[in-house]
Amino acid sequence: MAYLNDNYLKLKSGYLFPEIARRVNAFCQANAEAAKRLIRCGIGDVTEPLPQAVIKAMHKAIDEMAQRETFRGYGPEQGYEFLRKEIAKNDYRDHGIEVADDEIFVSDGSKCDCGNILDVFGHENRIGVMDPVYPVYVDTNVMAGHTGAANDSGSYSGLVYLPCTPENGFVPDVPNEKLDLVYLCYPNNPTGAIATREQLRRWVDYAIKNRSVILYDAAYEAYISDPGIPHSIYEIPGARECAIEFRSFSKNGGFTGVRCAFTVVPKSLNASTTEGKWTSVHPLWQRRMSTKFNGVSYPVQRGAEALYTTQGKEQVRELIRHYMGNAQVLRKGAKAAGLNVHGGVNAPYIWAQTPPGIGSWQAFDRILNEANVVITPGAGFGSKGEGFFRISAFNSRANAEEVARRLQALKW
Amino acid sequence: MAYLNDNYLKLKSGYLFPEIARRVNAFCQANAEAAKRLIRCGIGDVTEPLPQAVIKAMHKAIDEMAQRETFRGYGPEQGYEFLRKEIAKNDYRDHGIEVADDEIFVSDGSKCDCGNILDVFGHENRIGVMDPVYPVYVDTNVMAGHTGAANDSGSYSGLVYLPCTPENGFVPDVPNEKLDLVYLCYPNNPTGAIATREQLRRWVDYAIKNRSVILYDAAYEAYISDPGIPHSIYEIPGARECAIEFRSFSKNGGFTGVRCAFTVVPKSLNASTTEGKWTSVHPLWQRRMSTKFNGVSYPVQRGAEALYTTQGKEQVRELIRHYMGNAQVLRKGAKAAGLNVHGGVNAPYIWAQTPPGIGSWQAFDRILNEANVVITPGAGFGSKGEGFFRISAFNSRANAEEVARRLQALKW
């Protein structure tokens, strides 16, 4: 008799964004007129077209696929050298950060990588996550059997939650207890918080002391405007011995529908075998990618490569300027509406406090029904997200301005 | 202290194809002249350009991504409805097979799906694989901790190997013991064997009786020329209750570098919880895809959709005719060289017996060194692959003819 992976049955309701989609669809079906003026600031999905440099490169790659002489079949599972070397050079070595080309693993998404990375780690690790948290870190641990059941606020036993609150500026300090794997995400989704060099240094020192591994999600690094804030965990001395970094082309190049990301696994990063042998993680991840993945679509990798051209870089900067202009408009609007507002300065997310006595799903429903705007309820990101909601700055300027107006018009 | 997944350390040397690549690179570096006349019939990678219908559709999709009005960000993780419905209709319902659109899960590759499917099954299953076998089925089970160590011939304790030999026509009958999960692959990689309706019926009956799940890999179904041979496991009554089917656009549409495949999980397929509750697998796979995957690149899905147009279908048939023409040439050549030859009639692989006393890696090295042709050593597919090698028909006609000549010239 075939057995299921029971751990899936521990998962609370739907994954956050499908649940939002469900409520939005129900609203639209019940309110055909209001549905027409709906503005989506929920899921962090880009809205602006792909950079022209990408369009051009992808067309060219597709034409190559039409000729026998230039056709490409299976590529290297870890990504084409042409892309790995641009990444390692432009995102790391040009900033004085040591990362080798073959420490870059090109993938079809950071969500996939953040989930799949657990494949190469054991089941005996004590795991820490920020709260609120990007749900994928938690759900993939549940699915892997690393937790018990969830309580009413959606927190799972067996995970260590690091509270992110206004009091600590949404940046948790290192805990007193020992964690083996810690997920950190800066600029943070959902709070929009960033970690200073000193805060990251404390985490790297902690990880080295405890032989922990930091899983560092830097998907939003392109949105950092403050020149003092690290873009990569590897800016911190020692991080090559204790951190894996996830990055994505989704939010800088607008690749959410094109699908390309990468993960950095330094060869100097070790973890322990059951018998206590200190062993490099890199060959395991290499093997995982060779065995369970077949590389990213060739035209997509050419598109990603184009983001590193002079033109591509300028077009990305233009996109970031656009979205961060929206963030400014939304921050101002939410403040003018009397809300306490965080984030939105070095990240495309505004993290707003709900008015007293209003829960975050309640706020979601009211903003949907009364302002016809979709936001993301903070509680969907964890217990410490209750009392907050996230507004995404991914939109047209006109929509951002309209959302700012509607938020101000809303009577709580 | 962070712990690794020790199971990775049980894996024997490299995954087969990287190991072949390593030997070929070493040969090429040592023999610059011979390297120029190298012909690759190793990895089953297509060589002919993408169908024009696909090229056109992908260009169009990329142009859509260049305009705000038609730009697409995140798509549904399970695939766009436009593609799921074409698959369900053309590959199943038009052939009288019941498969609903939402039982189709579009992915970036069958290799990924075959590996990832283990996520939704428990660790207590007794697992059967054919021998020889596509290494991904075995390696992903090793990585998931479902096996012990490997013996000298590369077989892992804890797995049940079903021998595929000339005696049983490379189609194993159902075993006497109970298996919970069984991987079947027809047309078979590597042997090129196909299963008759009656043989599949015995497996479906076995699975229903034992409440097993069949993981049916039909990546090569487009190569079936015999009209009596089933293309889908769902042609067998009862299969919707006991089988998951994997299919790919890699080998019909030439998508090995473009990346698109799909998996069928019928809603009527159940497996047991630890407590013995019979539960549908579909919602678990749906959750797995939502949480650990972000959908296939939009232009790629449009390319796949184009394979179902009248033009696309004709262009696929043309590709299949081309590769199967090669298979005929290679079969004839290998026979004329005095080898015992199997496969190559309903599959793009020829499965040749090595001359007496010559091991399959030995044959690999000699064919590489003396004929400058890359084949795949049978032993790389499992212990029962020893004494065989696989010749891939994915090539130009001129190369196939040249390989046939060189095989005949080879003195064993």
Interface residues (C-beta under 8 A of the other chain):
Chain A: M1 A2 Y3 L4 N5 D6 Y8 L9 L11 G14 Y15 P18 I43 D45 V46 T47 E48 P49 L50 Q52 I55 M58 H59 I62 D63 M65 A66 Q67 R68 F71 R72 G73 Y74 G75 D108 G109 K111 C112 G115 N116 D119 V120 F121 G122 H123 E124 N125 P135 V136 D139 T140 M143 K178 D180 L181 N210 R211 S212 V213 G254 T256 G257 V258 R259 A271 S272 T273 T274 T279 V281 L284 R287 R288 S290 T291 K292 F293 N294 G295 V296 S297 Y298 P299 V300 S396
Chain B: M1 A2 Y3 L4 N5 D6 Y8 L9 L11 G14 Y15 P18 I43 D45 V46 T47 E48 P49 L50 Q52 I55 M58 H59 I62 D63 M65 A66 Q67 R68 F71 R72 G73 Y74 G75 D108 G109 K111 C112 G115 N116 D119 V120 F121 G122 H123 E124 N125 P135 V136 D139 T140 M143 K178 D180 L181 N210 R211 S212 V213 G254 T256 G257 V258 R259 A271 S272 T273 T274 T279 V281 L284 R287 R288 S290 T291 K292 F293 N294 G295 V296 S297 Y298 P299 V300 S396
